[in-house]
Amino acid sequence: MRIDILTIFPEMFEGPFNHSIIKRAIDRSLAEIHLHDIREYSTNKHKKVDDYAYGGGAGMVMTCQPIARLIEKLKSERTYDEIIFTSPDGEVLNQGISNKMSSYENIMILCGHYKGVDQRIRDLYITKELSIGDYVLTGGELAAAVIADSFIRLIPGVLNDETSALSDSFQDNLLSPPVYTRPYNFEGHQVPDILLSGNDKKIDEWRYEQALQRTKERRPDLLNKEI
Ligand code: SAH
């Protein structure tokens, strides 16, 4: 999978993709992330990328010209499965979307800033608008990092144990059961004995029951959702 991220703050991505599982996926060429600085595509002599909003009101709006030029350039180089805009008014990201998109070959993610981007960019180029939740961030960079992370970890071969993604929360519309590691006894609190029984079938049943109970308590809405 190749992900092109379009941003006015490429430095913001130095952290999220340079550690742990995502870094390993990139090092092993299972995923490629290309950062593009929108500012470099501005034809304005001061490399301006924003302007006042028509109709007045507080907040700047990201202009069409540099974004359109960058998107056109990338589109002339390869075919994109999806051109995503990060936006609080988009469809809220969930595991189903991540599962589907993790099989895509090329995606673009456009990060907004200030009041957002000129609507015409959204109308002309964007094929999918994604929100990471019902709250407002200062920019789309953190959202793009979240989106990319959730896609990349699902690419086959990225996680060491292939089955570990399948038992994560939201797969099968269930939250994850509790997990324990050594020591058996932590300050008087013991690990449930069933997990030490060596009986795989019983352990699976216990985990399923725990997952179901946790989902009923915390997210009953998931149980009625179509997968
Ligand atoms: N005026 C806009 C918010 C602008 S926030 C509104 O009220 O809808 C600036 C940028 O941050 C947005 O363009 C978007 O790219 C990003 N952003 C903010 N909140 C987000 C969220 N919940 N999910 C995804 N992107 C978000």
py3Dmol code that shows the C-alpha trace and the ligand (Angstrom):
import py3Dmol

protein = """\
ATOM      1  CA  MET A   1       0.000   0.000   0.000  1.00  0.00           C
ATOM      2  CA  ARG A   2       1.194   3.479  -0.893  1.00  0.00           C
ATOM      3  CA  ILE A   3      -0.186   6.413   1.078  1.00  0.00           C
ATOM      4  CA  ASP A   4       0.415   9.983  -0.099  1.00  0.00           C
ATOM      5  CA  ILE A   5      -0.241  12.561   2.585  1.00  0.00           C
ATOM      6  CA  LEU A   6      -0.864  16.164   1.520  1.00  0.00           C
ATOM      7  CA  THR A   7      -0.194  18.638   4.317  1.00  0.00           C
ATOM      8  CA  ILE A   8       1.148  22.071   5.166  1.00  0.00           C
ATOM      9  CA  PHE A   9       2.960  20.553   8.187  1.00  0.00           C
ATOM     10  CA  PRO A  10       4.896  17.483   6.995  1.00  0.00           C
ATOM     11  CA  GLU A  11       7.121  17.673  10.111  1.00  0.00           C
ATOM     12  CA  MET A  12       4.122  16.615  12.196  1.00  0.00           C
ATOM     13  CA  PHE A  13       4.490  13.085  10.817  1.00  0.00           C
ATOM     14  CA  GLU A  14       8.055  12.566  11.969  1.00  0.00           C
ATOM     15  CA  GLY A  15       6.850  10.868  15.161  1.00  0.00           C
ATOM     16  CA  PRO A  16       3.935   8.603  14.301  1.00  0.00           C
ATOM     17  CA  PHE A  17       5.510   6.638  11.446  1.00  0.00           C
ATOM     18  CA  ASN A  18       9.018   6.251  12.842  1.00  0.00           C
ATOM     19  CA  HIS A  19       8.373   3.735  15.589  1.00  0.00           C
ATOM     20  CA  SER A  20       7.206   0.255  16.345  1.00  0.00           C
ATOM     21  CA  ILE A  21       4.938  -1.700  14.022  1.00  0.00           C
ATOM     22  CA  ILE A  22       4.378   1.032  11.430  1.00  0.00           C
ATOM     23  CA  LYS A  23       8.106   1.692  11.079  1.00  0.00           C
ATOM     24  CA  ARG A  24       8.734  -2.023  10.630  1.00  0.00           C
ATOM     25  CA  ALA A  25       6.011  -2.220   7.958  1.00  0.00           C
ATOM     26  CA  ILE A  26       7.669   0.655   6.084  1.00  0.00           C
ATOM     27  CA  ASP A  27      11.161  -0.832   6.501  1.00  0.00           C
ATOM     28  CA  ARG A  28       9.882  -4.124   5.103  1.00  0.00           C
ATOM     29  CA  SER A  29       8.217  -2.311   2.149  1.00  0.00           C
ATOM     30  CA  LEU A  30       4.750  -3.511   3.148  1.00  0.00           C
ATOM     31  CA  ALA A  31       3.676   0.134   3.246  1.00  0.00           C
ATOM     32  CA  GLU A  32       5.035   3.337   1.731  1.00  0.00           C
ATOM     33  CA  ILE A  33       4.247   6.761   3.081  1.00  0.00           C
ATOM     34  CA  HIS A  34       5.016   9.825   0.981  1.00  0.00           C
ATOM     35  CA  LEU A  35       4.661  13.253   2.552  1.00  0.00           C
ATOM     36  CA  HIS A  36       3.963  16.236   0.306  1.00  0.00           C
ATOM     37  CA  ASP A  37       4.236  19.836   1.432  1.00  0.00           C
ATOM     38  CA  ILE A  38       1.291  21.689  -0.118  1.00  0.00           C
ATOM     39  CA  ARG A  39       3.173  24.973   0.259  1.00  0.00           C
ATOM     40  CA  GLU A  40       5.742  23.903  -2.337  1.00  0.00           C
ATOM     41  CA  TYR A  41       2.979  23.825  -4.952  1.00  0.00           C
ATOM     42  CA  SER A  42       1.820  27.382  -4.351  1.00  0.00           C
ATOM     43  CA  THR A  43       2.420  29.746  -7.277  1.00  0.00           C
ATOM     44  CA  ASN A  44       2.021  32.724  -4.942  1.00  0.00           C
ATOM     45  CA  LYS A  45       5.287  34.604  -4.484  1.00  0.00           C
ATOM     46  CA  HIS A  46       5.019  34.283  -0.691  1.00  0.00           C
ATOM     47  CA  LYS A  47       4.000  30.603  -0.995  1.00  0.00           C
ATOM     48  CA  LYS A  48       0.638  31.443   0.533  1.00  0.00           C
ATOM     49  CA  VAL A  49      -1.730  28.516   1.028  1.00  0.00           C
ATOM     50  CA  ASP A  50      -4.692  30.210   2.719  1.00  0.00           C
ATOM     51  CA  ASP A  51      -6.924  33.251   2.353  1.00  0.00           C
ATOM     52  CA  TYR A  52      -9.883  34.996   3.976  1.00  0.00           C
ATOM     53  CA  ALA A  53     -13.267  33.327   3.800  1.00  0.00           C
ATOM     54  CA  TYR A  54     -15.778  34.710   1.321  1.00  0.00           C
ATOM     55  CA  GLY A  55     -18.723  36.067   3.246  1.00  0.00           C
ATOM     56  CA  GLY A  56     -16.525  37.083   6.161  1.00  0.00           C
ATOM     57  CA  GLY A  57     -16.160  35.506   9.575  1.00  0.00           C
ATOM     58  CA  ALA A  58     -13.194  34.337  11.577  1.00  0.00           C
ATOM     59  CA  GLY A  59     -10.644  31.858  10.265  1.00  0.00           C
ATOM     60  CA  MET A  60      -8.677  31.324   7.098  1.00  0.00           C
ATOM     61  CA  VAL A  61      -9.510  28.865   4.339  1.00  0.00           C
ATOM     62  CA  MET A  62      -6.974  26.750   2.431  1.00  0.00           C
ATOM     63  CA  THR A  63      -6.896  27.856  -1.188  1.00  0.00           C
ATOM     64  CA  CYS A  64      -7.594  25.671  -4.240  1.00  0.00           C
ATOM     65  CA  GLN A  65      -4.512  26.374  -6.370  1.00  0.00           C
ATOM     66  CA  PRO A  66      -1.678  24.557  -4.538  1.00  0.00           C
ATOM     67  CA  ILE A  67      -3.836  21.598  -3.510  1.00  0.00           C
ATOM     68  CA  ALA A  68      -5.266  21.144  -7.016  1.00  0.00           C
ATOM     69  CA  ARG A  69      -1.791  21.314  -8.540  1.00  0.00           C
ATOM     70  CA  LEU A  70      -0.431  18.697  -6.152  1.00  0.00           C
ATOM     71  CA  ILE A  71      -3.396  16.339  -6.566  1.00  0.00           C
ATOM     72  CA  GLU A  72      -3.224  16.664 -10.368  1.00  0.00           C
ATOM     73  CA  LYS A  73       0.487  15.857 -10.303  1.00  0.00           C
ATOM     74  CA  LEU A  74      -0.022  12.733  -8.162  1.00  0.00           C
ATOM     75  CA  LYS A  75      -3.004  11.593 -10.231  1.00  0.00           C
ATOM     76  CA  SER A  76      -0.918  11.861 -13.411  1.00  0.00           C
ATOM     77  CA  GLU A  77       1.620   9.475 -11.873  1.00  0.00           C
ATOM     78  CA  ARG A  78      -0.664   6.637 -10.719  1.00  0.00           C
ATOM     79  CA  THR A  79      -4.278   5.658 -10.184  1.00  0.00           C
ATOM     80  CA  TYR A  80      -5.686   6.206  -6.700  1.00  0.00           C
ATOM     81  CA  ASP A  81      -8.262   3.924  -5.123  1.00  0.00           C
ATOM     82  CA  GLU A  82      -9.438   6.735  -2.905  1.00  0.00           C
ATOM     83  CA  ILE A  83      -8.656  10.425  -2.340  1.00  0.00           C
ATOM     84  CA  ILE A  84      -9.507  11.013   1.291  1.00  0.00           C
ATOM     85  CA  PHE A  85     -10.130  14.337   3.027  1.00  0.00           C
ATOM     86  CA  THR A  86      -9.918  14.372   6.801  1.00  0.00           C
ATOM     87  CA  SER A  87     -12.913  16.293   8.085  1.00  0.00           C
ATOM     88  CA  PRO A  88     -15.122  16.362  11.185  1.00  0.00           C
ATOM     89  CA  ASP A  89     -18.188  16.246   8.910  1.00  0.00           C
ATOM     90  CA  GLY A  90     -17.015  13.088   7.126  1.00  0.00           C
ATOM     91  CA  GLU A  91     -18.057   9.490   7.761  1.00  0.00           C
ATOM     92  CA  VAL A  92     -16.740   8.416  11.155  1.00  0.00           C
ATOM     93  CA  LEU A  93     -13.835   5.974  10.742  1.00  0.00           C
ATOM     94  CA  ASN A  94     -14.513   2.468  11.997  1.00  0.00           C
ATOM     95  CA  GLN A  95     -12.893  -0.953  11.745  1.00  0.00           C
ATOM     96  CA  GLY A  96     -15.083  -1.918   8.782  1.00  0.00           C
ATOM     97  CA  ILE A  97     -13.757   1.006   6.737  1.00  0.00           C
ATOM     98  CA  SER A  98     -10.177   0.203   7.802  1.00  0.00           C
ATOM     99  CA  ASN A  99     -10.573  -3.462   6.862  1.00  0.00           C
ATOM    100  CA  LYS A 100     -11.827  -2.526   3.403  1.00  0.00           C
ATOM    101  CA  MET A 101      -9.264   0.168   2.703  1.00  0.00           C
ATOM    102  CA  SER A 102      -6.300  -1.842   3.991  1.00  0.00           C
ATOM    103  CA  SER A 103      -6.436  -3.822   0.739  1.00  0.00           C
ATOM    104  CA  TYR A 104      -6.118  -0.702  -1.426  1.00  0.00           C
ATOM    105  CA  GLU A 105      -2.974  -0.071  -3.432  1.00  0.00           C
ATOM    106  CA  ASN A 106      -2.788   3.730  -3.580  1.00  0.00           C
ATOM    107  CA  ILE A 107      -4.542   6.273  -1.426  1.00  0.00           C
ATOM    108  CA  MET A 108      -4.144   9.995  -0.902  1.00  0.00           C
ATOM    109  CA  ILE A 109      -5.006  11.725   2.356  1.00  0.00           C
ATOM    110  CA  LEU A 110      -5.510  15.492   2.323  1.00  0.00           C
ATOM    111  CA  CYS A 111      -5.113  17.246   5.672  1.00  0.00           C
ATOM    112  CA  GLY A 112      -7.100  20.406   6.242  1.00  0.00           C
ATOM    113  CA  HIS A 113      -6.081  23.252   8.525  1.00  0.00           C
ATOM    114  CA  TYR A 114      -7.590  26.528   9.807  1.00  0.00           C
ATOM    115  CA  LYS A 115     -11.288  26.581   8.812  1.00  0.00           C
ATOM    116  CA  GLY A 116     -10.738  23.776   6.308  1.00  0.00           C
ATOM    117  CA  VAL A 117     -10.224  23.687   2.540  1.00  0.00           C
ATOM    118  CA  ASP A 118     -12.161  25.502  -0.183  1.00  0.00           C
ATOM    119  CA  GLN A 119     -15.304  23.457  -0.887  1.00  0.00           C
ATOM    120  CA  ARG A 120     -14.420  23.220  -4.588  1.00  0.00           C
ATOM    121  CA  ILE A 121     -11.435  20.990  -3.811  1.00  0.00           C
ATOM    122  CA  ARG A 122     -13.796  18.653  -1.992  1.00  0.00           C
ATOM    123  CA  ASP A 123     -16.303  18.720  -4.856  1.00  0.00           C
ATOM    124  CA  LEU A 124     -13.734  18.225  -7.599  1.00  0.00           C
ATOM    125  CA  TYR A 125     -11.240  15.740  -6.196  1.00  0.00           C
ATOM    126  CA  ILE A 126     -12.228  14.090  -2.937  1.00  0.00           C
ATOM    127  CA  THR A 127     -13.737  10.600  -3.181  1.00  0.00           C
ATOM    128  CA  LYS A 128     -14.069   9.924   0.556  1.00  0.00           C
ATOM    129  CA  GLU A 129     -14.360  12.178   3.603  1.00  0.00           C
ATOM    130  CA  LEU A 130     -13.365  10.657   6.928  1.00  0.00           C
ATOM    131  CA  SER A 131     -13.701  11.929  10.479  1.00  0.00           C
ATOM    132  CA  ILE A 132     -11.914  10.288  13.398  1.00  0.00           C
ATOM    133  CA  GLY A 133     -14.641  11.253  15.876  1.00  0.00           C
ATOM    134  CA  ASP A 134     -17.074  13.900  16.973  1.00  0.00           C
ATOM    135  CA  TYR A 135     -14.598  16.515  18.126  1.00  0.00           C
ATOM    136  CA  VAL A 136     -12.584  19.146  16.311  1.00  0.00           C
ATOM    137  CA  LEU A 137      -8.802  19.032  15.903  1.00  0.00           C
ATOM    138  CA  THR A 138      -6.618  21.951  14.847  1.00  0.00           C
ATOM    139  CA  GLY A 139      -5.608  20.115  11.683  1.00  0.00           C
ATOM    140  CA  GLY A 140      -5.998  16.911   9.725  1.00  0.00           C
ATOM    141  CA  GLU A 141      -2.456  15.677  10.417  1.00  0.00           C
ATOM    142  CA  LEU A 142      -3.261  13.731  13.576  1.00  0.00           C
ATOM    143  CA  ALA A 143      -6.367  12.340  11.884  1.00  0.00           C
ATOM    144  CA  ALA A 144      -4.316  11.244   8.855  1.00  0.00           C
ATOM    145  CA  ALA A 145      -1.815   9.524  11.162  1.00  0.00           C
ATOM    146  CA  VAL A 146      -4.662   7.677  12.900  1.00  0.00           C
ATOM    147  CA  ILE A 147      -6.223   6.660   9.599  1.00  0.00           C
ATOM    148  CA  ALA A 148      -2.906   5.473   8.107  1.00  0.00           C
ATOM    149  CA  ASP A 149      -2.025   3.520  11.264  1.00  0.00           C
ATOM    150  CA  SER A 150      -5.374   1.747  11.332  1.00  0.00           C
ATOM    151  CA  PHE A 151      -5.018   0.730   7.652  1.00  0.00           C
ATOM    152  CA  ILE A 152      -1.347  -0.298   7.755  1.00  0.00           C
ATOM    153  CA  ARG A 153      -1.618  -2.643  10.742  1.00  0.00           C
ATOM    154  CA  LEU A 154      -4.186  -4.664   8.789  1.00  0.00           C
ATOM    155  CA  ILE A 155      -1.948  -5.269   5.772  1.00  0.00           C
ATOM    156  CA  PRO A 156      -1.054  -8.987   5.745  1.00  0.00           C
ATOM    157  CA  GLY A 157       2.396  -9.543   7.221  1.00  0.00           C
ATOM    158  CA  VAL A 158       2.498  -6.313   9.229  1.00  0.00           C
ATOM    159  CA  LEU A 159       1.508  -7.859  12.532  1.00  0.00           C
ATOM    160  CA  ASN A 160       3.720 -10.718  13.627  1.00  0.00           C
ATOM    161  CA  ASP A 161       0.908 -13.002  14.646  1.00  0.00           C
ATOM    162  CA  GLU A 162      -1.616 -12.872  11.820  1.00  0.00           C
ATOM    163  CA  THR A 163      -4.462 -13.764  14.098  1.00  0.00           C
ATOM    164  CA  SER A 164      -3.863 -10.932  16.496  1.00  0.00           C
ATOM    165  CA  ALA A 165      -5.713  -8.379  14.343  1.00  0.00           C
ATOM    166  CA  LEU A 166      -8.672 -10.726  14.136  1.00  0.00           C
ATOM    167  CA  SER A 167      -9.094 -10.803  17.906  1.00  0.00           C
ATOM    168  CA  ASP A 168      -8.921  -7.010  18.291  1.00  0.00           C
ATOM    169  CA  SER A 169     -11.886  -4.953  19.373  1.00  0.00           C
ATOM    170  CA  PHE A 170     -14.548  -4.294  16.700  1.00  0.00           C
ATOM    171  CA  GLN A 171     -13.717  -7.327  14.569  1.00  0.00           C
ATOM    172  CA  ASP A 172     -16.980  -9.331  14.767  1.00  0.00           C
ATOM    173  CA  ASN A 173     -18.565  -6.285  16.451  1.00  0.00           C
ATOM    174  CA  LEU A 174     -17.158  -7.322  19.822  1.00  0.00           C
ATOM    175  CA  LEU A 175     -14.788  -5.505  22.132  1.00  0.00           C
ATOM    176  CA  SER A 176     -11.616  -7.312  23.100  1.00  0.00           C
ATOM    177  CA  PRO A 177     -11.589  -9.536  26.221  1.00  0.00           C
ATOM    178  CA  PRO A 178      -9.215  -8.670  29.106  1.00  0.00           C
ATOM    179  CA  VAL A 179      -5.586  -9.769  28.736  1.00  0.00           C
ATOM    180  CA  TYR A 180      -3.025 -10.771  31.371  1.00  0.00           C
ATOM    181  CA  THR A 181       0.699 -11.496  31.498  1.00  0.00           C
ATOM    182  CA  ARG A 182       3.213 -12.503  34.185  1.00  0.00           C
ATOM    183  CA  PRO A 183       3.374 -12.434  37.157  1.00  0.00           C
ATOM    184  CA  TYR A 184       0.497 -14.721  38.090  1.00  0.00           C
ATOM    185  CA  ASN A 185       0.117 -12.886  41.371  1.00  0.00           C
ATOM    186  CA  PHE A 186       0.422  -9.098  41.294  1.00  0.00           C
ATOM    187  CA  GLU A 187       0.149  -7.699  44.812  1.00  0.00           C
ATOM    188  CA  GLY A 188      -2.524 -10.230  45.712  1.00  0.00           C
ATOM    189  CA  HIS A 189      -4.436  -9.955  42.415  1.00  0.00           C
ATOM    190  CA  GLN A 190      -4.377 -13.210  40.499  1.00  0.00           C
ATOM    191  CA  VAL A 191      -4.856 -14.069  36.856  1.00  0.00           C
ATOM    192  CA  PRO A 192      -8.135 -15.963  36.160  1.00  0.00           C
ATOM    193  CA  ASP A 193      -7.262 -19.661  36.552  1.00  0.00           C
ATOM    194  CA  ILE A 194      -8.944 -20.671  33.309  1.00  0.00           C
ATOM    195  CA  LEU A 195      -6.117 -18.957  31.394  1.00  0.00           C
ATOM    196  CA  LEU A 196      -3.613 -21.320  33.000  1.00  0.00           C
ATOM    197  CA  SER A 197      -5.701 -24.435  32.411  1.00  0.00           C
ATOM    198  CA  GLY A 198      -4.095 -25.271  29.051  1.00  0.00           C
ATOM    199  CA  ASN A 199      -7.576 -26.078  27.709  1.00  0.00           C
ATOM    200  CA  ASP A 200      -7.727 -24.032  24.481  1.00  0.00           C
ATOM    201  CA  LYS A 201     -11.412 -24.652  23.888  1.00  0.00           C
ATOM    202  CA  LYS A 202     -12.382 -23.529  27.388  1.00  0.00           C
ATOM    203  CA  ILE A 203     -10.087 -20.498  27.105  1.00  0.00           C
ATOM    204  CA  ASP A 204     -11.700 -19.495  23.792  1.00  0.00           C
ATOM    205  CA  GLU A 205     -15.162 -19.841  25.366  1.00  0.00           C
ATOM    206  CA  TRP A 206     -14.104 -17.770  28.377  1.00  0.00           C
ATOM    207  CA  ARG A 207     -12.659 -15.047  26.124  1.00  0.00           C
ATOM    208  CA  TYR A 208     -15.799 -14.969  24.027  1.00  0.00           C
ATOM    209  CA  GLU A 209     -17.991 -14.663  27.133  1.00  0.00           C
ATOM    210  CA  GLN A 210     -15.811 -11.873  28.514  1.00  0.00           C
ATOM    211  CA  ALA A 211     -15.850 -10.047  25.169  1.00  0.00           C
ATOM    212  CA  LEU A 212     -19.624 -10.353  24.970  1.00  0.00           C
ATOM    213  CA  GLN A 213     -20.125  -9.168  28.538  1.00  0.00           C
ATOM    214  CA  ARG A 214     -17.798  -6.200  28.043  1.00  0.00           C
ATOM    215  CA  THR A 215     -19.559  -5.249  24.806  1.00  0.00           C
ATOM    216  CA  LYS A 216     -23.000  -5.465  26.477  1.00  0.00           C
ATOM    217  CA  GLU A 217     -21.810  -3.232  29.302  1.00  0.00           C
ATOM    218  CA  ARG A 218     -19.787  -0.684  27.352  1.00  0.00           C
ATOM    219  CA  ARG A 219     -20.955  -0.663  23.743  1.00  0.00           C
ATOM    220  CA  PRO A 220     -24.340  -2.391  23.393  1.00  0.00           C
ATOM    221  CA  ASP A 221     -24.801  -0.468  20.119  1.00  0.00           C
ATOM    222  CA  LEU A 222     -22.169  -2.709  18.485  1.00  0.00           C
ATOM    223  CA  LEU A 223     -24.207  -5.864  19.022  1.00  0.00           C
ATOM    224  CA  ASN A 224     -26.982  -4.673  16.721  1.00  0.00           C
ATOM    225  CA  LYS A 225     -24.679  -3.430  14.001  1.00  0.00           C
ATOM    226  CA  GLU A 226     -24.366  -5.095  10.637  1.00  0.00           C
ATOM    227  CA  ILE A 227     -20.807  -6.190   9.943  1.00  0.00           C
TER     228      ILE A 227
END
"""
ligand_1 = """\
26
SAH
N -14.357 24.359 10.443
C -14.282 22.948 10.405
C -13.175 22.410 11.304
C -11.831 22.815 10.860
S -10.606 22.057 11.809
C -15.581 22.363 10.890
O -16.160 22.908 11.816
O -15.998 21.325 10.363
C -9.254 22.039 10.696
C -8.990 20.751 9.976
O -8.692 19.743 10.931
C -10.132 20.178 9.150
O -10.191 20.731 7.873
C -9.786 18.691 9.116
O -8.862 18.404 8.079
C -9.100 18.466 10.447
N -9.988 17.864 11.469
C -10.511 18.469 12.545
N -11.263 17.633 13.269
C -11.230 16.439 12.644
C -11.823 15.166 12.902
N -12.618 14.952 13.942
N -11.573 14.171 12.039
C -10.785 14.370 10.956
N -10.204 15.541 10.651
C -10.410 16.582 11.482
"""
view = py3Dmol.view(width=600, height=400)
view.addModel(protein, "pdb")
view.setStyle({"model": 0}, {"cartoon": {"style": "trace"}})
view.addModel(ligand_1, "xyz")
view.setStyle({"model": 1}, {"stick": {}})
view.zoomTo()
view.show()
